[in-house]
Amino acid sequence: MQTMSKASIPVFEIVLNALSAILDKAEAHAGAKKVEPAVLLAMRLAPDMFALTRQVQVATDQAKNGTARLAGVEPPKFEDTESTIAQLKERIAKTVAFLKTLDTKAIDASADREITFPLGPNKGQMKGDDYLNHFVLPNFYFHAISAYAILRHAGAEIGKRDFLGNIPIKRI
């Protein structure tokens, strides 16, 4: 049986670690092409979309805030002041470290509990399983893939395997 904690924490850890590795490749690409990393961090796919820095920030926020709400704890507050690739990687590492502190039993028990969360200027409310499956995970993937797409569009040599990261696959 798939539990709430198994459907969330490993997913976030794998994708966030992959995102960190993608940022390494982006930094190497910037160095090789003599592009200031700040240029990459400011790139966006469309004028009305977030820049790379904000995409990473929101992906980490979805992971830490979503799982914290499911666990019934206060998430750590990050100030959103990252201005370098190293700082974004540190934010990702802090998020992964936080995920490891969460009580998986509390997350698993949240499936039928009402979760209240910010929704723009308002608040939203959903049962825990709906919140995870129809709000947190889709938003997390949207921002993670947007970060990947920005870097891919910028010419970084990354592919699908880089995005997927270290998935738990058994080769036969």
Secondary structure, DSSP 8 states (H G I E B T S, - for coil): ---TTTTTHHHHHHHHHHHHHHHHHHHHHHHHHT--HHHHHH--SSTTS--HHHHHHHHHHHHHHHHHHHHTS----------SHHHHHHHHHHHHHHHTTS-HHHHHTTTTSEEEEEETTEEEEEEHHHHIIIIIHHHHHHHHHHHHHHHHHTT----HHHHH-S------
